[in-house]
Amino acid sequence: MIEKRGLASALPHVVLIIGIAVMCFPIYLTLVASTVTQEEIVHPPLPLVPGPHLIDNYYDALFSGINVPVIRMLFNSLVMATAIAVGKIAISLLSAYAIVYFRFRFRMLCFWTIFITLMLPVEVRIVPTYEVVAQLGMLNSYTGLTLPLIASATATFLFRQFFMTVPDELFEAARMDGAGPVRFFKDVLLPLSVTNIAALFVILFIYGWNQFLWPLLVTTDPQMNTIVMGIKQMLPTADDWGNWPVTMATAVLAMLPPIAVVVFMQRLFVKGLIETEK
């Protein structure tokens, strides 16, 4: 192996540092803007160092708001994102398990029917989905926020591909030991799928956390607003200056739960993406 030295070795690091700086600088400016006063924001230039109003602005952001406190919207988003991620993974695991290990008529037709739904994003089927949710009385509820979004053809496909790499000898050995389908799924497949589940959980949690259009349609009660909706409502309109420090503080708070999920599950997430079985 030829070891790179000098400029050839330093160039990738320089490019990486520049890329990180370009991506992180707007986030840093958001953090700075959440610690200063309204006057310092609306009369540029914006300071490049944090100000002394961090506690005041974040307190106002958490316990006040246009219609509802931000802490309530954070809770709503947390419930929605967690339910969507867990629901998608649970349904996809069971669907993939049935498709791979059970021999029944039209098995592949069921799989391709699920897979074809990838061509139909939420925006395409949002009107009939909303009508069903409204008729079932699930508007302004956590069930209405999460239930229509918990099916995932992508996760089903990924778990199917992983289950197909599991040696058939494991299934035969489990059956010879008297393990039924549920026991084999619980004691063999689930432990083998931990890294895949972790990787998908991170992706699906962020997907659920960033949802905007669907919560906007099914929630008319301000108490059910999500944090993404709250940020949109805080943005000034027309000649209104808005409250930019509180808005920036809310934006920072909205980034913390997804960042925490990525940080705490980083090892499993990376392992689940680079495993040879995938």
C-alpha positions as CSV (number, residue, x, y, z in Angstrom):
1,M,0.0,0.0,0.0
2,I,1.3,3.4,-1.0
3,E,1.1,6.0,1.8
4,K,0.1,9.4,0.7
5,R,2.2,12.3,1.9
6,G,2.3,16.0,1.6
7,L,-0.3,17.8,-0.4
8,A,-2.0,14.6,-1.6
9,S,-2.7,13.7,2.0
10,A,-3.7,17.2,3.2
11,L,-6.0,18.1,0.3
12,P,-8.9,15.7,1.2
13,H,-8.8,17.0,4.8
14,V,-8.9,20.7,3.6
15,V,-11.9,19.9,1.3
16,L,-13.7,18.1,4.2
17,I,-13.1,21.0,6.6
18,I,-14.3,23.6,4.1
19,G,-17.4,21.5,3.4
20,I,-18.2,21.2,7.1
21,A,-17.7,24.9,7.6
22,V,-20.1,25.7,4.7
23,M,-22.8,23.4,6.2
24,C,-22.3,24.4,9.8
25,F,-22.0,28.2,9.5
26,P,-25.7,28.8,8.9
27,I,-26.5,26.7,11.9
28,Y,-24.0,28.7,14.0
29,L,-25.6,31.9,12.9
30,T,-29.0,30.5,13.9
31,L,-27.5,29.7,17.3
32,V,-26.0,33.2,17.6
33,A,-29.3,34.8,16.5
34,S,-31.1,32.9,19.3
35,T,-29.0,34.6,22.0
36,V,-29.3,38.3,20.9
37,T,-32.1,40.9,20.9
38,Q,-34.5,41.7,18.2
39,E,-32.8,45.0,17.5
40,E,-29.5,43.3,16.8
41,I,-31.1,41.0,14.3
42,V,-33.1,43.6,12.3
43,H,-30.3,46.1,12.2
44,P,-27.4,44.3,10.5
45,P,-24.7,43.3,10.7
46,L,-25.5,40.3,12.9
47,P,-22.9,39.7,15.7
48,L,-20.7,36.6,15.1
49,V,-20.5,35.8,18.8
50,P,-23.3,34.6,21.1
51,G,-25.1,37.3,23.1
52,P,-26.2,37.4,26.7
53,H,-29.9,36.6,26.2
54,L,-29.7,32.9,25.7
55,I,-31.7,31.9,28.8
56,D,-34.4,34.6,28.2
57,N,-34.9,33.7,24.6
58,Y,-35.0,30.0,25.1
59,Y,-37.4,30.3,28.1
60,D,-39.7,32.4,25.9
61,A,-39.5,29.9,23.1
62,L,-40.3,26.9,25.3
63,F,-43.1,28.3,27.3
64,S,-44.7,30.8,25.0
65,G,-45.7,30.9,21.4
66,I,-48.2,32.3,18.9
67,N,-50.9,29.7,19.7
68,V,-49.3,27.1,21.9
69,P,-46.0,26.7,23.8
70,V,-43.1,25.3,21.9
71,I,-42.6,22.6,24.5
72,R,-46.0,21.2,23.6
73,M,-45.1,21.2,19.8
74,L,-41.9,19.4,20.6
75,F,-43.8,16.8,22.4
76,N,-46.2,16.3,19.6
77,S,-43.4,16.0,17.1
78,L,-41.6,13.5,19.3
79,V,-44.7,11.3,19.6
80,M,-45.4,11.5,15.9
81,A,-41.8,10.7,14.8
82,T,-41.4,7.9,17.3
83,A,-44.7,6.3,16.4
84,I,-44.0,6.5,12.7
85,A,-40.5,5.0,13.0
86,V,-41.6,2.2,15.3
87,G,-44.7,1.5,13.3
88,K,-42.9,1.4,10.0
89,I,-40.2,-1.0,11.3
90,A,-42.7,-3.3,13.1
91,I,-45.0,-3.6,10.0
92,S,-42.0,-4.0,7.6
93,L,-40.4,-6.7,9.7
94,L,-43.6,-8.8,9.8
95,S,-44.3,-8.2,6.1
96,A,-40.8,-9.1,5.0
97,Y,-40.8,-12.2,7.3
98,A,-44.1,-13.4,5.8
99,I,-42.9,-12.9,2.3
100,V,-39.6,-14.7,2.7
101,Y,-40.4,-17.6,5.1
102,F,-44.0,-18.4,4.3
103,R,-45.0,-20.2,1.1
104,F,-48.5,-19.1,0.1
105,R,-50.2,-18.3,-3.2
106,F,-49.6,-14.9,-4.7
107,R,-46.7,-14.3,-2.4
108,M,-44.6,-12.4,-5.0
109,L,-47.7,-10.5,-6.1
110,C,-48.1,-9.2,-2.6
111,F,-44.5,-8.2,-2.5
112,W,-44.7,-6.4,-5.8
113,T,-47.9,-4.7,-4.8
114,I,-46.2,-3.3,-1.7
115,F,-43.1,-2.3,-3.8
116,I,-45.2,-0.5,-6.4
117,T,-46.5,1.9,-3.7
118,L,-43.1,3.5,-3.8
119,M,-44.3,5.2,-6.9
120,L,-47.2,6.8,-4.9
121,P,-45.9,9.4,-2.5
122,V,-48.1,10.9,0.2
123,E,-48.8,14.0,-1.9
124,V,-50.4,11.9,-4.6
125,R,-52.8,10.0,-2.3
126,I,-53.2,12.8,0.2
127,V,-56.8,13.7,-0.7
128,P,-58.3,10.1,-0.3
129,T,-56.2,9.5,2.7
130,Y,-57.5,12.7,4.4
131,E,-61.0,11.7,3.6
132,V,-60.6,8.3,5.2
133,V,-59.0,9.8,8.3
134,A,-61.8,12.4,8.6
135,Q,-64.5,9.8,8.2
136,L,-62.9,7.7,10.9
137,G,-62.9,10.7,13.3
138,M,-59.1,10.8,13.6
139,L,-58.5,14.5,13.0
140,N,-56.6,16.4,15.7
141,S,-55.3,13.1,17.2
142,Y,-52.0,11.3,17.4
143,T,-53.6,8.4,15.6
144,G,-54.5,10.6,12.6
145,L,-51.0,12.1,12.6
146,T,-49.2,8.7,12.5
147,L,-51.4,5.8,11.3
148,P,-51.6,6.9,7.6
149,L,-47.7,7.2,7.5
150,I,-46.6,4.0,9.2
151,A,-46.6,1.7,6.2
152,S,-43.2,1.6,4.4
153,A,-42.4,-0.2,1.2
154,T,-38.8,0.8,1.4
155,A,-38.3,-0.8,4.8
156,T,-40.2,-3.9,3.7
157,F,-37.9,-4.2,0.7
158,L,-34.7,-3.7,2.8
159,F,-35.7,-6.3,5.4
160,R,-36.7,-8.8,2.7
161,Q,-33.3,-8.4,1.1
162,F,-31.6,-8.9,4.5
163,F,-33.7,-12.0,5.4
164,M,-32.9,-13.6,2.1
165,T,-29.2,-13.5,3.1
166,V,-29.8,-15.4,6.3
167,P,-28.7,-19.0,5.7
168,D,-31.5,-21.6,5.3
169,E,-29.6,-23.8,7.8
170,L,-30.6,-21.5,10.6
171,F,-34.2,-21.9,9.8
172,E,-33.9,-25.7,9.5
173,A,-31.9,-25.9,12.8
174,A,-34.5,-23.9,14.6
175,R,-37.3,-26.1,13.2
176,M,-35.4,-29.2,14.3
177,D,-35.1,-27.8,17.8
178,G,-38.9,-27.3,17.9
179,A,-38.9,-23.6,17.4
180,G,-42.1,-22.4,15.7
181,P,-42.3,-19.4,13.3
182,V,-42.8,-16.9,16.1
183,R,-39.9,-18.3,18.1
184,F,-37.6,-18.3,15.1
185,F,-38.6,-14.7,14.3
186,K,-38.1,-13.5,17.9
187,D,-35.0,-15.4,18.9
188,V,-33.1,-15.6,15.6
189,L,-34.1,-12.9,13.1
190,L,-34.7,-10.0,15.4
191,P,-31.2,-10.2,17.0
192,L,-29.6,-10.5,13.6
193,S,-31.6,-7.4,12.4
194,V,-30.6,-5.1,15.3
195,T,-28.2,-3.0,13.2
196,N,-30.6,-2.8,10.3
197,I,-33.4,-1.7,12.6
198,A,-31.2,1.0,14.2
199,A,-30.2,2.4,10.8
200,L,-33.8,2.5,9.6
201,F,-35.0,3.9,12.9
202,V,-32.7,7.0,12.6
203,I,-33.8,7.6,9.0
204,L,-37.5,7.1,9.7
205,F,-37.4,9.2,12.9
206,I,-36.0,12.1,11.0
207,Y,-38.6,11.5,8.2
208,G,-41.4,11.7,10.7
209,W,-39.9,14.6,12.6
210,N,-39.7,16.7,9.4
211,Q,-43.3,16.1,8.2
212,F,-45.1,19.3,7.4
213,L,-47.9,18.8,4.8
214,W,-49.7,15.9,6.5
215,P,-49.8,17.5,10.0
216,L,-50.9,20.7,8.5
217,L,-54.0,19.0,7.0
218,V,-55.1,16.8,9.8
219,T,-54.6,19.2,12.7
220,T,-56.8,22.3,13.2
221,D,-56.4,22.4,17.0
222,P,-53.3,24.4,17.9
223,Q,-52.6,22.0,20.7
224,M,-51.8,19.3,18.1
225,N,-49.3,21.4,16.1
226,T,-45.9,20.0,15.4
227,I,-42.6,21.9,15.8
228,V,-42.2,22.3,12.0
229,M,-45.6,23.9,11.8
230,G,-44.7,26.1,14.8
231,I,-41.6,27.5,13.1
232,K,-43.7,28.3,9.9
233,Q,-46.3,30.1,12.0
234,M,-43.6,32.2,13.8
235,L,-42.2,33.5,10.5
236,P,-43.2,37.2,10.0
237,T,-45.7,38.1,7.3
238,A,-46.2,41.4,5.4
239,D,-44.9,44.3,7.5
240,D,-44.7,42.3,10.7
241,W,-41.1,42.1,12.1
242,G,-41.9,39.0,14.1
243,N,-39.8,37.8,17.1
244,W,-36.7,36.6,15.4
245,P,-34.7,35.6,18.6
246,V,-37.5,33.3,19.7
247,T,-38.0,32.0,16.2
248,M,-34.3,31.2,16.0
249,A,-34.3,29.6,19.4
250,T,-37.3,27.4,18.3
251,A,-35.3,26.4,15.2
252,V,-32.4,25.3,17.4
253,L,-34.7,23.4,19.7
254,A,-36.2,21.6,16.7
255,M,-32.8,20.3,15.6
256,L,-31.9,18.8,19.0
257,P,-34.0,15.6,19.1
258,P,-32.9,14.4,15.6
259,I,-29.3,15.2,16.5
260,A,-29.7,13.3,19.8
261,V,-31.1,10.3,18.0
262,V,-28.2,10.3,15.5
263,V,-25.5,10.7,18.2
264,F,-26.9,8.0,20.5
265,M,-27.4,5.5,17.7
266,Q,-24.4,6.4,15.6
267,R,-22.5,3.2,16.0
268,L,-25.4,1.0,15.2
269,F,-26.5,3.3,12.4
270,V,-23.1,3.2,10.7
271,K,-22.8,-0.5,11.2
272,G,-26.2,-1.1,9.8
273,L,-25.3,0.8,6.6
274,I,-21.9,-0.8,5.9
275,E,-22.6,-4.4,6.9
276,T,-21.7,-6.9,4.2
277,E,-25.2,-8.4,4.5
278,K,-26.7,-5.2,3.1
